């Protein structure tokens, strides 16, 4: 299941990067939840496909993003870890910061059930605003 899980996460990331929100139903569990650090202007928990797309639109309202994936790794039977650097360019100020990010995906029955996002330095991100 590990490699299959990595493939599901790759498909989800591809749908998200290309704003194909309607195709997320094929990879996200019905009770999917994504959790972002509470201190961020878009922080909190978002539920389901609609919550995920709402989160991405909130982030997009604040920042232009550039992703540099470093690795996608199966961790045991039900978890996938994504390591990446993300450059956040604040739309309000034009200031930019490149931050290491780790995202942990919990899998259930071949779908993504949970995503937890960990940014290396939320204070640096907030300083761009």
C-alpha positions as CSV (number, residue, x, y, z in Angstrom):
1,X,0.0,0.0,0.0
2,X,2.9,2.4,0.6
3,X,3.7,3.1,-3.1
4,X,0.0,3.2,-3.9
5,X,-0.4,5.8,-1.2
6,X,2.4,7.9,-2.6
7,X,0.6,7.8,-6.0
8,X,-2.6,9.0,-4.4
9,X,-0.8,11.9,-2.8
10,X,0.9,12.7,-6.1
11,X,-2.5,12.8,-7.8
12,X,-3.9,15.1,-5.1
13,X,-1.0,17.5,-5.5
14,X,-1.4,17.6,-9.2
15,X,-5.2,18.3,-8.9
16,X,-4.4,21.1,-6.3
17,X,-1.7,22.7,-8.3
18,X,-3.9,22.8,-11.4
19,X,-7.0,23.9,-9.4
20,X,-9.0,20.8,-10.5
21,X,-11.1,20.9,-7.3
22,X,-13.8,18.7,-8.8
23,X,-11.3,15.8,-9.2
24,X,-10.3,15.8,-5.5
25,X,-13.3,13.5,-4.7
26,X,-11.3,10.6,-6.2
27,X,-8.4,10.9,-3.7
28,X,-9.8,12.5,-0.5
29,X,-11.9,10.6,2.0
30,X,-15.4,12.0,2.6
31,X,-14.3,13.1,6.1
32,X,-11.0,14.5,5.0
33,X,-9.4,17.2,7.2
34,X,-6.4,19.5,6.6
35,X,-4.9,21.3,9.5
36,X,-2.8,24.5,9.1
37,X,-0.9,26.3,11.9
38,X,-3.5,28.4,13.9
39,X,-1.2,31.5,13.9
40,X,-1.5,32.0,10.1
41,X,-4.2,34.2,8.6
42,X,-5.6,31.0,7.0
43,X,-4.9,28.7,9.9
44,X,-7.2,26.1,11.3
45,X,-8.9,22.9,10.2
46,X,-10.7,22.6,6.9
47,X,-13.0,19.6,6.1
48,X,-13.8,17.8,2.9
49,X,-13.1,18.8,-0.7
50,X,-15.0,22.1,-0.2
51,X,-12.9,22.9,2.8
52,X,-9.7,22.1,1.0
53,X,-10.5,24.3,-2.0
54,X,-11.6,27.1,0.4
55,X,-8.2,26.8,2.1
56,X,-6.3,27.0,-1.1
57,X,-8.3,30.1,-2.2
58,X,-7.6,31.8,1.2
59,X,-3.9,31.1,0.9
60,X,-4.0,32.4,-2.7
61,X,-5.7,35.6,-1.5
62,X,-2.6,36.4,0.7
63,X,0.3,34.8,-1.2
64,X,1.6,33.8,-4.5
65,X,3.2,30.4,-4.0
66,X,6.2,28.6,-5.6
67,X,6.7,25.0,-4.7
68,X,10.0,23.1,-4.7
69,X,9.3,19.5,-3.8
70,X,12.2,17.7,-2.2
71,X,10.7,14.3,-1.5
72,X,7.6,12.3,-1.1
73,X,8.1,9.3,1.1
74,X,5.9,6.4,2.4
75,X,6.1,6.2,6.2
76,X,4.8,2.8,7.3
77,X,1.5,1.5,5.9
78,X,-0.8,4.5,6.3
79,X,1.3,7.7,6.1
80,X,3.0,9.7,3.4
81,X,5.4,12.6,4.1
82,X,6.0,15.4,1.7
83,X,9.1,17.6,2.2
84,X,9.3,20.8,0.2
85,X,10.4,24.4,0.1
86,X,7.7,26.9,-0.5
87,X,8.3,30.5,-1.5
88,X,5.5,32.8,-0.3
89,X,5.2,36.2,-2.0
90,X,2.8,38.4,0.0
91,X,0.3,40.0,-2.4
92,X,-0.1,43.0,-0.1
93,X,3.6,43.9,0.3
94,X,5.5,42.0,-2.4
95,X,7.8,40.6,0.3
96,X,9.0,37.0,-0.2
97,X,10.2,34.3,2.0
98,X,11.3,30.7,1.3
99,X,10.3,28.3,4.0
100,X,10.8,24.5,4.5
101,X,7.5,22.7,4.9
102,X,6.6,19.2,5.8
103,X,3.1,17.8,5.2
104,X,2.0,14.5,6.7
105,X,-0.8,12.7,4.9
106,X,-2.7,9.9,6.8
107,X,-4.2,7.4,4.4
108,X,-7.3,5.3,4.9
109,X,-8.8,2.8,2.4
110,X,-6.7,4.2,-0.5
111,X,-7.6,7.8,0.1
112,X,-6.2,10.7,2.0
113,X,-8.0,11.1,5.3
114,X,-5.9,13.8,7.0
115,X,-3.2,16.3,6.2
116,X,-1.1,18.1,8.8
117,X,1.0,21.0,7.5
118,X,4.2,22.1,9.4
119,X,6.0,25.3,8.4
120,X,9.6,25.8,9.7
121,X,9.1,29.4,10.5
122,X,5.5,30.9,10.7
123,X,6.9,34.2,12.2
124,X,9.0,34.7,9.0
125,X,5.9,34.1,6.9
126,X,3.8,36.5,9.0
127,X,6.5,39.2,8.7
128,X,6.0,39.3,4.9
129,X,2.5,40.7,5.5
